[in-house]
Amino acid sequence: MRRMIMLALSAALAAGCSRPPAKTPLILYSPHGKEMLAEFEQQFEASHPDVDVQWLDMGSQDVYDRLRTERDNPQADLWWGGPMTSFERAASEGLLERYIPSWDASVPQGEKSKDGFWYGTFLTPEVIMYNNRMVTGDDAPKDWDDLLAPQWRGRILIRYPLASGTMRIIFCAMIERANAATGDSLAGFRWLQRLDANTKTYVADPTQLYLRIAREEAPLSVWNMPDVEMQANKSYQPFSYVVPASGTPVITEGIAIVKGSLHAAQAKAFYEFVTSKQSMIQEANDFYRIPTRTDLPGSSLPAWMTARKWKAMNVDWRRLQANERSWMQYWDDHVKGSGISNTGAR
């Protein structure tokens, strides 16, 4: 009996010794969507079999809020995606780790942190999105102010902006635009109040936005160009868009290593992997992301992307960043649900 016990213990020990070593977890926070995140998780793990990439897909504002909450006990290693204003704020609050990537020279100065805390990966112009089964190209709004017309009353769906970096930038850019024209930020809130009058509802996330517009609950929204392109061409949704004639805010999307990352070496490797020339070309062609890198051959990018048929709005990004939080809180407290139409009616 004793011999049998000893043999069993030996077998158990041998089995334990033969187990593969535990993988190093790499925690990623990102708003880039499940398809893109899953694709690059698989690719990176194939070339780094000792790493287990784990990602959380959430709005960029939610990422920022979560990093602030976890400041004293960081859980994430890398933040990939979101407007540069959020990255700048996070850097100023000591939430990001300085890192200079190998491709530093290929990104213009205005599209990266001057101190190396974040780097731009993609450019994201904002557009007026519409269901082309409900609205023709001729009838679709051509500029921002066209969204306020009485014919669109109750026919606009908007992603709830407080959790969305994209929508926060669009709304704040409208305030900046009005301020530049009138010298009065309140004029921007009055503009948003008129937009609110035409808004049917504010939806919780991009998936709900796409589903509800595809189901023809409303024909219009404002959203970002790459996602509308991807939904139309990859998911075959009945979506088209108009680039506002007067100009549109063009967001620089960032990437950064989280301060206090427990797996900094793996984070740097993933950072370099998803921003390599090969990866950026794939992100452009398969996921409709407009790269910031200036060293990619034009022939490797989609034709719609190289044409770059948009006019960038002149935005005071420093002022926007400084006021974004208070402006959006004011909108939530005083503008949402209080909309006044051109006739003065709600």
C-alpha positions as CSV (number, residue, x, y, z in Angstrom):
1,M,0.0,0.0,0.0
2,R,2.8,2.4,0.9
3,R,4.5,1.7,-2.4
4,M,1.2,2.5,-4.2
5,I,0.9,5.8,-2.3
6,M,4.4,6.8,-3.1
7,L,3.9,6.0,-6.8
8,A,0.7,8.1,-6.8
9,L,2.5,11.0,-5.2
10,S,5.4,10.8,-7.7
11,A,2.9,10.8,-10.6
12,A,1.2,13.8,-9.2
13,L,4.5,15.7,-8.7
14,A,5.5,14.8,-12.2
15,A,2.2,16.0,-13.6
16,G,2.6,19.3,-11.7
17,C,6.1,19.8,-13.0
18,S,5.0,19.3,-16.6
19,R,2.4,22.0,-16.5
20,P,3.1,25.0,-18.8
21,P,4.3,28.1,-17.0
22,A,1.5,30.6,-16.2
23,K,1.1,33.3,-18.8
24,T,1.7,37.0,-17.9
25,P,-1.6,38.9,-18.1
26,L,-1.7,42.1,-20.1
27,I,-4.7,44.3,-19.2
28,L,-6.0,46.6,-21.9
29,Y,-8.7,49.3,-21.6
30,S,-10.0,50.5,-25.0
31,P,-13.1,51.8,-26.9
32,H,-11.9,50.3,-30.2
33,G,-14.6,47.6,-30.3
34,K,-14.6,43.8,-29.8
35,E,-13.7,42.9,-33.4
36,M,-10.6,44.9,-33.6
37,L,-9.5,44.1,-30.0
38,A,-10.0,40.4,-30.5
39,E,-8.1,40.4,-33.8
40,F,-5.0,42.0,-32.3
41,E,-5.3,40.0,-29.1
42,Q,-5.0,36.8,-31.2
43,Q,-2.2,38.2,-33.3
44,F,-0.1,39.4,-30.4
45,E,-0.6,36.1,-28.4
46,A,0.5,34.1,-31.5
47,S,3.9,35.9,-31.5
48,H,4.0,36.2,-27.7
49,P,2.7,32.9,-26.3
50,D,3.8,33.7,-22.8
51,V,1.3,36.7,-22.6
52,D,-2.5,36.6,-22.0
53,V,-4.1,39.7,-23.4
54,Q,-7.2,40.7,-21.5
55,W,-9.2,43.7,-22.7
56,L,-12.2,45.7,-21.6
57,D,-14.2,47.4,-24.3
58,M,-15.6,50.6,-22.9
59,G,-16.2,54.3,-23.8
60,S,-13.1,56.4,-23.6
61,Q,-14.5,58.6,-20.9
62,D,-15.2,55.5,-18.9
63,V,-11.6,54.5,-19.4
64,Y,-10.4,57.8,-18.0
65,D,-12.7,57.7,-15.1
66,R,-11.6,54.1,-14.3
67,L,-7.9,55.0,-14.4
68,R,-8.6,57.8,-11.9
69,T,-10.5,55.5,-9.6
70,E,-7.7,52.9,-9.8
71,R,-4.8,55.4,-9.4
72,D,-3.6,53.9,-6.1
73,N,-4.0,50.3,-7.3
74,P,-3.6,50.3,-11.1
75,Q,-5.3,47.3,-12.8
76,A,-4.7,48.2,-16.4
77,D,-1.4,48.2,-18.2
78,L,-2.3,50.0,-21.4
79,W,-4.9,52.5,-22.7
80,W,-5.6,52.3,-26.4
81,G,-8.0,54.7,-28.0
82,G,-9.8,57.9,-27.0
83,P,-9.4,61.6,-27.7
84,M,-6.2,63.4,-27.1
85,T,-7.9,65.8,-24.6
86,S,-8.6,62.8,-22.3
87,F,-5.0,61.6,-22.6
88,E,-3.7,65.1,-21.9
89,R,-5.8,65.3,-18.8
90,A,-4.7,61.9,-17.7
91,A,-1.1,62.9,-18.2
92,S,-1.5,66.1,-16.2
93,E,-2.9,64.0,-13.3
94,G,0.0,61.6,-13.3
95,L,-2.0,58.6,-14.6
96,L,0.3,57.8,-17.6
97,E,3.8,56.5,-17.9
98,R,6.3,58.3,-20.2
99,Y,7.3,56.1,-23.2
100,I,8.8,57.1,-26.5
101,P,7.9,54.6,-29.3
102,S,10.2,53.6,-32.1
103,W,8.1,55.5,-34.6
104,D,8.2,58.9,-32.7
105,A,9.6,60.8,-35.7
106,S,6.7,59.7,-38.0
107,V,4.0,61.6,-36.0
108,P,3.5,65.4,-36.3
109,Q,4.2,67.4,-33.1
110,G,0.5,68.3,-32.7
111,E,-0.5,64.7,-32.6
112,K,1.5,63.5,-29.6
113,S,2.3,64.5,-26.1
114,K,5.1,67.0,-26.0
115,D,6.5,65.1,-22.9
116,G,6.0,61.6,-24.4
117,F,3.1,60.5,-22.2
118,W,0.8,59.6,-25.1
119,Y,1.0,59.3,-28.9
120,G,-1.6,59.7,-31.6
121,T,-2.5,56.6,-33.5
122,F,-5.6,57.6,-35.5
123,L,-7.3,60.7,-36.8
124,T,-11.1,60.7,-36.4
125,P,-13.2,63.3,-38.2
126,E,-16.8,63.7,-37.0
127,V,-19.7,63.6,-39.4
128,I,-23.5,63.7,-39.7
129,M,-24.7,60.2,-40.1
130,Y,-27.9,59.1,-41.7
131,N,-30.0,56.1,-42.7
132,N,-30.0,56.2,-46.5
133,R,-33.2,54.2,-46.7
134,M,-35.0,57.0,-44.9
135,V,-33.1,60.1,-46.2
136,T,-31.6,60.8,-49.5
137,G,-28.2,62.4,-49.9
138,D,-29.8,65.5,-51.4
139,D,-32.1,65.9,-48.3
140,A,-29.5,65.1,-45.6
141,P,-28.2,68.0,-43.5
142,K,-25.1,69.5,-45.1
143,D,-23.8,71.4,-42.0
144,W,-24.2,71.5,-38.2
145,D,-26.9,74.2,-38.2
146,D,-29.0,72.2,-40.6
147,L,-29.6,69.7,-37.7
148,L,-31.7,72.3,-36.0
149,A,-34.3,72.6,-38.7
150,P,-37.9,71.8,-37.7
151,Q,-38.1,68.9,-40.1
152,W,-35.7,66.9,-37.9
153,R,-37.7,67.3,-34.7
154,G,-37.7,63.9,-32.9
155,R,-35.7,62.4,-35.7
156,I,-32.2,62.4,-34.3
157,L,-30.6,59.8,-32.0
158,I,-27.4,60.7,-30.1
159,R,-25.0,58.6,-28.1
160,Y,-25.2,59.8,-24.5
161,P,-22.2,62.1,-24.4
162,L,-21.0,61.8,-20.8
163,A,-19.6,58.3,-21.3
164,S,-18.4,59.0,-24.9
165,G,-15.2,60.8,-25.7
166,T,-16.4,61.2,-29.3
167,M,-19.7,62.9,-28.3
168,R,-18.0,65.0,-25.6
169,I,-15.7,66.4,-28.2
170,I,-18.5,67.1,-30.7
171,F,-20.6,68.9,-28.1
172,C,-17.7,70.9,-26.7
173,A,-16.6,71.8,-30.3
174,M,-20.1,73.2,-30.8
175,I,-19.7,75.4,-27.7
176,E,-16.2,76.5,-28.9
177,R,-17.6,77.2,-32.4
178,A,-20.4,79.5,-30.9
179,N,-17.9,81.1,-28.6
180,A,-15.6,82.0,-31.5
181,A,-18.5,83.5,-33.4
182,T,-20.1,85.4,-30.6
183,G,-17.6,85.6,-27.7
184,D,-20.2,83.9,-25.5
185,S,-20.0,80.2,-24.5
186,L,-23.7,80.3,-23.5
187,A,-24.5,80.6,-27.2
188,G,-23.1,77.1,-27.6
189,F,-25.4,75.8,-24.9
190,R,-28.3,77.5,-26.6
191,W,-27.3,75.7,-29.8
192,L,-27.2,72.4,-27.9
193,Q,-30.6,73.2,-26.4
194,R,-32.0,73.5,-29.9
195,L,-30.4,70.2,-30.9
196,D,-31.9,68.6,-27.8
197,A,-35.3,69.7,-29.0
198,N,-34.8,67.7,-32.2
199,T,-33.3,64.7,-30.4
200,K,-35.6,61.7,-29.9
201,T,-33.4,60.1,-27.2
202,Y,-29.8,59.6,-26.0
203,V,-28.7,56.0,-26.4
204,A,-26.4,54.1,-24.0
205,D,-23.7,52.9,-26.4
206,P,-22.6,52.7,-30.1
207,T,-24.2,49.3,-30.6
208,Q,-27.6,50.7,-29.6
209,L,-27.1,53.7,-31.8
210,Y,-26.4,51.5,-34.9
211,L,-29.3,49.1,-34.2
212,R,-31.9,51.8,-33.6
213,I,-30.9,53.8,-36.7
214,A,-30.8,50.6,-38.8
215,R,-34.3,49.7,-37.5
216,E,-35.4,53.2,-38.7
217,E,-36.4,54.6,-35.3
218,A,-34.8,57.8,-36.5
219,P,-32.7,58.7,-39.6
220,L,-30.0,61.0,-38.2
221,S,-27.1,61.1,-35.7
222,V,-23.7,62.7,-35.3
223,W,-20.8,60.2,-35.0
224,N,-17.3,59.5,-36.3
225,M,-16.4,58.9,-39.9
226,P,-14.4,55.6,-39.4
227,D,-17.1,53.8,-37.5
228,V,-19.8,54.9,-40.0
229,E,-17.6,53.7,-42.9
230,M,-17.0,50.4,-41.2
231,Q,-20.7,49.8,-40.3
232,A,-21.7,50.6,-43.9
233,N,-19.0,48.6,-45.7
234,K,-18.3,45.7,-43.3
235,S,-21.6,45.2,-41.5
236,Y,-23.7,46.3,-44.6
237,Q,-25.8,48.8,-42.6
238,P,-27.8,51.4,-44.5
239,F,-25.6,54.2,-43.3
240,S,-24.1,57.2,-45.2
241,Y,-22.7,60.4,-43.9
242,V,-22.0,64.1,-44.7
243,V,-18.9,65.9,-43.6
244,P,-20.2,69.3,-42.3
245,A,-19.4,71.9,-44.9
246,S,-18.1,74.6,-42.5
247,G,-15.6,72.2,-40.9
248,T,-15.5,69.3,-38.4
249,P,-13.5,68.6,-35.3
250,V,-10.8,66.0,-36.1
251,I,-9.9,64.0,-33.0
252,T,-6.4,62.5,-32.5
253,E,-6.9,59.1,-30.9
254,G,-4.1,58.1,-28.5
255,I,-2.3,55.2,-26.9
256,A,-0.4,55.2,-23.5
257,I,1.0,53.0,-20.9
258,V,-0.7,53.3,-17.5
259,K,1.3,54.7,-14.6
260,G,2.1,51.8,-12.2
261,S,1.6,49.1,-14.8
262,L,2.5,45.7,-13.3
263,H,3.6,44.4,-16.7
264,A,5.3,47.3,-18.3
265,A,7.6,45.2,-20.6
266,Q,4.6,43.4,-22.1
267,A,2.7,46.7,-22.4
268,K,5.5,48.3,-24.4
269,A,5.6,45.2,-26.6
270,F,1.9,45.4,-27.3
271,Y,2.1,49.2,-27.8
272,E,4.8,48.7,-30.5
273,F,2.9,45.8,-32.1
274,V,-0.4,47.5,-32.7
275,T,1.3,50.7,-33.9
276,S,3.8,49.0,-36.3
277,K,3.5,49.8,-40.0
278,Q,2.0,46.4,-40.7
279,S,-0.6,46.7,-37.9
280,M,-1.6,50.3,-38.9
281,I,-2.1,49.3,-42.5
282,Q,-4.3,46.4,-41.4
283,E,-6.2,48.7,-39.0
284,A,-6.8,51.1,-41.9
285,N,-8.0,48.5,-44.4
286,D,-9.9,46.1,-42.1
287,F,-11.1,48.5,-39.4
288,Y,-11.3,51.8,-41.2
289,R,-8.9,53.7,-38.8
290,I,-7.1,56.7,-40.3
291,P,-3.4,56.5,-39.2
292,T,-1.4,59.4,-37.8
293,R,1.9,57.9,-39.0
294,T,3.2,59.8,-42.0
295,D,5.6,57.0,-43.2
296,L,2.9,54.6,-44.5
297,P,2.7,54.2,-48.3
298,G,-0.4,55.9,-49.7
299,S,-0.9,52.8,-51.9
300,S,-1.3,50.7,-48.8
301,L,-4.3,52.7,-47.6
302,P,-8.0,52.8,-48.8
303,A,-8.8,55.3,-51.4
304,W,-11.4,57.1,-49.3
305,M,-8.8,57.6,-46.6
306,T,-6.0,59.0,-48.8
307,A,-8.5,61.4,-50.4
308,R,-9.1,63.0,-47.0
309,K,-12.1,65.1,-48.1
310,W,-12.8,67.0,-45.0
311,K,-12.2,70.4,-43.6
312,A,-10.9,70.5,-40.1
313,M,-12.7,72.9,-37.7
314,N,-10.4,75.4,-36.0
315,V,-10.7,74.2,-32.4
316,D,-8.9,75.7,-29.4
317,W,-8.1,72.3,-28.0
318,R,-6.5,73.7,-24.8
319,R,-9.6,75.7,-24.0
320,L,-11.8,72.7,-24.8
321,Q,-9.7,70.4,-22.6
322,A,-9.8,72.9,-19.7
323,N,-13.5,73.3,-19.9
324,E,-14.7,69.9,-21.1
325,R,-15.7,68.5,-17.7
326,S,-17.6,71.6,-16.5
327,W,-19.3,72.1,-19.9
328,M,-20.5,68.6,-20.0
329,Q,-21.8,68.7,-16.5
330,Y,-23.6,71.9,-17.2
331,W,-25.1,70.2,-20.3
332,D,-26.3,67.3,-18.3
333,D,-27.7,69.4,-15.5
334,H,-29.3,72.2,-17.5
335,V,-29.6,71.4,-21.2
336,K,-30.5,67.7,-21.6
337,G,-34.3,67.3,-21.9
338,S,-34.9,71.1,-21.9
339,G,-34.6,71.7,-25.6
340,I,-36.2,74.7,-27.2
341,S,-37.0,74.6,-31.0
342,N,-37.0,77.4,-33.4
343,T,-40.6,78.1,-32.5
344,G,-39.9,78.3,-28.8
345,A,-41.7,75.0,-28.1
346,R,-40.2,71.9,-26.4
